[in-house]
Amino acid sequence: MEATAPPAAESRPPQANTPSTTDPGRAALVERANAGDPTAIVEVIRRFEPRIDGPPFGHAKLRLRRPYRSIFRHLPRRLSEVDPELCELFAKLAAGDAPWPLLIHGPVGSGKSFAALCFADLIPSARYSTLETLCNSIMAGDPMPWRDAGELLVVDELGERSKVGDLHYTALKNTLDYREWHHRRVAIYVSNLSPADLCNLFDDRIASRLTAGSVFKLEAADRRQ
């Protein structure tokens, strides 16, 4: 007996009730919006705005470790000597429960840099720099010294001696923008000047970025005296 080939698969036309991959209602609404219908334009914006998942922008959790001095190892410091309210704020920041960045300001010797270094000791990948050091790195040929700053960047001495040139302004603004775009604003900025004074020294764009998250004023007496 001859073997017969199996029948060829029957090609079936698509069923009339097959759901369309295009939403006709959405297509009609977009068409009306493109034709200039103001009501349809507003409705398109409201209905089809992309959903943003994850924590609010500026919130980010950090990996913590036991304190280890990887920056300025010769400088003795302990978290127990940092203002308790500031420690509580940093704990919230690291847990993603408070917005970054953190701006610490206050008079000379109040422990701002000390606190920032203690917090940096808790982060496996952290970097410390002054604004002047960032400028010097740019002058030395590194166009983006803030790029490889790890999980946490500390920028100290903002507006030191109130000397701010174009390079200082550009370095600070680019640092703020880079941390915002790539690291959800995770950074600590330290200054002897108040936010209002920083605004006067730089401009409102810098002040807006510096104060977009959490601001803490240290009012302790000069620790060096």
C-alpha positions in Angstrom: 0.0 0.0 0.0 1.4 3.4 -0.9 1.9 5.8 1.9 -0.1 8.9 1.5 1.3 12.3 2.4 -0.5 14.0 5.3 -2.9 16.7 4.2 -1.5 20.2 4.0 -2.3 22.5 6.8 -5.4 24.4 5.9 -4.9 28.1 5.8 -7.8 29.8 7.6 -8.7 33.4 7.1 -8.7 35.5 10.2 -12.0 35.3 12.1 -14.1 38.3 12.1 -14.2 38.4 15.9 -10.4 38.3 16.3 -9.5 41.3 18.5 -7.6 44.1 16.8 -4.2 45.0 18.1 -5.2 48.7 17.5 -7.6 50.4 19.9 -10.0 52.1 17.5 -11.1 54.5 20.2 -7.5 55.6 20.9 -6.8 55.9 17.2 -9.9 58.1 16.7 -8.9 60.2 19.7 -5.4 60.7 18.5 -6.7 61.6 15.0 -8.9 64.3 16.5 -6.0 65.6 18.6 -3.8 65.8 15.5 -6.6 67.6 13.7 -6.4 70.3 16.4 -9.4 69.4 18.6 -8.3 71.0 22.0 -10.6 68.7 24.0 -9.0 65.6 22.3 -5.5 66.9 22.9 -6.1 67.3 26.7 -7.7 63.8 26.8 -4.8 62.2 25.0 -2.4 63.7 27.5 -4.5 62.5 30.4 -5.2 59.0 29.1 -1.9 58.1 27.5 0.7 59.6 29.8 3.3 57.0 30.5 3.1 55.4 34.0 6.2 55.9 36.1 7.1 52.9 38.2 9.4 52.8 41.2 10.1 55.3 44.0 9.6 59.0 43.5 12.4 60.7 41.7 15.2 61.8 44.1 14.6 58.8 46.4 17.1 56.0 46.3 18.2 53.3 48.7 21.9 52.9 49.5 23.8 49.8 50.4 25.4 50.3 53.9 28.3 48.6 55.5 30.1 48.8 58.9 32.0 52.2 59.2 35.3 52.0 57.3 37.5 55.0 56.6 38.3 54.9 53.0 38.6 58.7 52.7 41.0 60.7 54.9 41.9 57.6 57.0 44.1 59.7 59.3 41.1 61.8 60.5 39.5 60.2 63.6 35.7 60.2 63.5 32.7 58.4 64.9 29.1 58.5 64.0 28.3 58.9 67.7 29.8 62.4 67.5 27.4 63.5 64.7 24.3 65.4 65.4 21.6 62.8 66.2 18.9 64.6 64.1 21.3 64.7 61.1 22.0 61.0 61.5 18.3 60.3 61.6 17.9 62.2 58.3 20.7 60.3 56.7 19.1 57.0 57.7 15.9 58.1 56.0 17.8 59.1 52.9 19.7 55.8 52.7 16.4 53.9 53.2 14.7 55.8 50.3 12.3 57.6 52.7 13.6 61.1 52.2 14.6 63.0 49.0 18.2 63.5 47.8 20.4 65.5 47.6 21.4 66.4 51.1 22.6 70.0 51.6 24.4 70.5 55.0 25.1 74.1 55.9 26.2 76.0 58.9 29.0 78.1 60.5 32.6 77.3 60.4 33.6 74.4 62.6 30.1 73.1 63.2 31.0 69.6 62.0 29.5 69.6 58.5 32.5 68.0 56.7 33.0 65.7 59.7 29.4 64.4 59.4 29.6 64.0 55.6 32.7 61.9 56.0 31.1 59.7 58.6 28.2 59.1 56.3 30.6 58.3 53.4 32.3 55.7 55.6 29.0 53.7 55.6 28.9 53.5 51.8 30.9 50.8 49.9 31.5 53.2 47.0 31.9 56.9 47.9 34.0 59.8 46.8 34.8 63.1 48.5 35.8 66.3 46.7 35.8 70.0 47.1 34.4 72.3 44.5 37.9 73.7 44.0 39.3 70.1 43.4 36.7 69.5 40.7 37.7 72.7 39.0 41.4 71.7 39.2 40.6 68.3 37.7 38.9 70.0 34.8 41.9 72.3 34.3 44.1 69.3 34.3 42.3 67.7 31.4 39.5 65.7 32.9 36.3 67.2 31.5 34.0 65.2 33.8 35.6 64.5 37.2 32.2 63.9 38.7 31.5 60.9 36.4 33.1 58.1 38.4 32.0 59.1 41.9 30.3 55.9 42.9 27.1 55.6 44.9 27.6 58.6 47.0 29.4 61.9 46.1 30.4 64.5 48.7 31.1 67.9 47.4 32.5 70.2 50.1 33.3 73.9 50.4 30.7 75.4 48.1 31.2 79.1 47.8 34.4 79.0 49.9 35.5 82.6 50.5 32.7 83.7 48.1 35.0 83.2 45.1 32.9 81.9 42.3 34.1 82.1 38.7 32.6 80.7 35.5 34.5 77.4 36.0 33.1 77.0 39.6 29.6 77.6 38.3 29.9 75.2 35.4 31.6 72.5 37.5 28.9 72.6 40.2 26.0 72.8 37.8 27.3 69.9 35.7 27.9 67.9 38.9 24.3 68.5 40.1 22.9 67.6 36.7 25.0 64.5 36.3 24.0 63.2 39.8 20.3 64.0 39.0 20.3 62.2 35.6 22.4 59.2 36.5 22.2 58.7 40.3 18.8 60.0 41.3 20.4 63.1 42.9 22.3 61.0 45.5 25.0 63.4 46.8 25.9 65.4 49.9 26.8 69.1 49.4 28.5 71.1 52.2 28.7 74.8 52.6 29.2 77.5 55.2 26.6 79.6 53.3 22.9 79.4 53.7 20.7 78.4 50.7 19.8 82.1 50.3 23.4 83.1 50.2 24.2 80.3 47.8 21.4 81.6 45.5 23.0 85.1 45.6 26.5 83.8 45.0 25.5 81.4 42.1 22.0 81.8 40.9 18.5 80.4 41.5 19.1 77.4 39.2 22.0 76.2 41.4 20.0 76.9 44.5 17.0 75.0 43.1 19.1 72.0 42.4 20.9 72.1 45.8 17.6 72.4 47.8 15.6 69.9 45.7 15.9 67.3 48.4 16.8 67.6 52.1 18.4 70.6 53.8 20.0 70.5 57.2 21.5 73.4 59.2 24.1 72.5 61.8 24.3 75.2 64.5 26.9 73.7 66.8 29.7 75.7 68.2 33.2 75.6 66.5 34.4 72.1 67.2 38.0 73.1 66.7 38.0 75.5 69.6 
